[in-house]
Amino acid sequence: MTLPESPAPSLHTLPSGLKVLLAPDPLAQTVAMGYFVQTGARDELKGEMGASHFLEHLMFKGNGQVGGAELNARLDALGGHANAFTSDEATVYHAASLPERAPELLAALSVLLEPALRPDDIETERGVILEEIAMYADQPESRVFDALRSAYWGEHPLGHSVLGTVQTVSALTPETLRRNFLARYGTSAVTLVATGQLDVPELLAQAARISADWPRTVHLRRPQPQQAASALHTLPDDSLSRLHVAVCTPGLAVDHPLREAAAVLSEIVGGENGRLYWALLDTGLADSADLSHAEYQETGVFEGGFSCDPERAAQVLGVYRGVLNSLQQDGVSEAEVRRAARKLAVSTLLRSETPQGQLFGLGMEYLALGRVVTVEEAVQRVADVTVQDVAALLALRPFDVQVTVALGQTTALQTLSV
């Protein structure tokens, strides 16, 4: 795939230790910025699960000079579309606006990284988060995947709940949250990413001034090995009319040379026209079925599942498992690999066509790999996946271990083996 060249991103390290990753585009009509922090749910103590997500909420309550209402009004006035998210390994704060408002956007966004952590704000947000936990607890899809993560990961920190539990969130004190912030938000863990129409010298100078007094603490993540064993767990709930099943199998770490092959394989199996679609949805056996690949620092997983009529549970699970097992026995075709690789390459290009779309690709790849990955490289790597690459991945036998959790009317599964 031949791609036109775009301006090369540049990486800078400021005197404060803050890293700044810039991808200027003088033809862009917008500018997007984000603080990408290399910390997430896996970096918490087990008894403090939910602290990272709690801090994400509290960042929008302002700093010592700017209150939460004023901060959010500033972001709204910029048209900033400001938002944030917390995952297992990252926390991201992002916004977009017009190029002429870039200095104001950076100033407002940077207030998020200087949280006041006021006790009153903490109590208010505690109630908000407990309501969020309760909301997801009412959703069968969330319940079954929470149970799957617990069953697959066990005591591994990647099994931590991003939201936390009612017990852990209720117990988080202002002192605990401040300790978590100071320990895990040092400038060495933070990267400012900006894309679009940028004044590079002005942005760097402003970022240097803003971050001059930020914490310099260093948080070291300790990768841990993990080895799962096949299991089938049933969670009976006769109030549900559909059976919800989630499946997890071993995958690849983010820096594995077959990483892109895992993405292509997931598309072949769980994409809109993947094998699971034709085996389960087109036949009317299930109303949903999917598979995706999630990658982490030292490991990864294939995650997926389906929902169906409880009476068909055993049949549908057998078909789902059969699709996975047939891949290891019979492999995939050249045509399947070409279609999936092309679709993923085009999707990557489409996301990068706006500064905000490019922001996430640059930022998340830098956090994951510790180096700058251009759009051209990301597209080319997936476009270059071959049928031999997918065969090499399947030779690792990722689907030999399958951890399965079923939620709902599970009687039809009670006698099945793992």
NORUR-V202012 format. One line per field, one symbol per residue. ss: DSSP state (h for helix, s for strand, l for the rest). phi: phi as a letter, one per 40 degrees, with the letter a starting at -180 (. if undefined). A space follows every 10 residues. Layout:
ss->???
phi->???
This chain:
ss->llllllllls ssslllllss ssssllllll ssssssslll hhhllhhhll hhhhhhhhhl lsllllshhh hhhhhhhlll llssssllll ssssssslhh hhhhhhhhhh hlllllllhh hhhhhhhhhh hhhhhhhllh hhhhhhhhhh hhhlllhhhl lllllhhhhh hllhhhhhhh hhhhllhhhs sssssslllh hhhhhhhhhh hlllllllll llllllllll ssssssllll lsssssssss llllllllhh hhhhhhhhhh llllhhhhhh hllllllsss ssssslllls sssssssssh hhhhhhhhhh hhhhhhhhhh lllhhhhhhh hhhhhhhhhh hlllhhhhhh hhhhhhhhhl llllhhhhhh hhhlllhhhh hhhhllllll llssssssll hhhlllll
phi->.cbccbdccb bbbcdcgccb bbbcacccbb bbbacbbcaa cccccdcbdg cccccdcccc cgbcbbcccc ccccccccgc fcaaabbcba bbbaaaacdc bddccccccc dccbccfcdc cccccdcccc ccccccccbd cccccccccc cccfcccccc cccgbdcccc cccdcccccc cccbbccccb bcbbbhcbcc dccccccccc cdbcdbdbbb cbdbcabcbd abbbbcaccc cbcbbbbbbc bbccbccbdc cccccccccb cdbcccdccb cccgcbbaaa aabbbbcbaa acbaiabacd ccdccccccd cccccccccb gbcdcccccc cccccccccc cccbdcccdc ccccccccbg acbcdccccc cccccbcccc ccccccfccc bbcbbbbhcc dcbdcccc
